[in-house]
Amino acid sequence: MWRGMKSVMMFTPNDSQLQTDRKWRERLQQKSSDGGKYVPTIDETRKFLREQEDKKKRYA
């Protein structure tokens, strides 16, 4: 479900300060409210992060 969310912000350590600022500006300019949007639980977030790490290990 999280893949369709427009409110998700992803930052990477490689983002410059300019890129980070741009992402925040774009996020704050969105007119929609987050109140009705799905927010993943901590377990779903951990599962997603583990899957991302597994993919990195497989292709490394």
C-alpha positions, 0 to 999 in steps of 0.5 A: 500500500505504501508504494502509492502514497505521495506523502512518503519522503525518501532521503539518502545519505548521498542527497546534497543539502540542496536536494534535501531542501528541495524535497522538503519544499515539495512536500510542504507545498502539497495541498493534501492532508495526511490525515486520510492516508495510510501509514505503514506500521513499524512491523511493515516498515522493518519488513520493507527495510529488511527486503531492501537490504536483502536485495542489496546483498543479492546484487552486490 
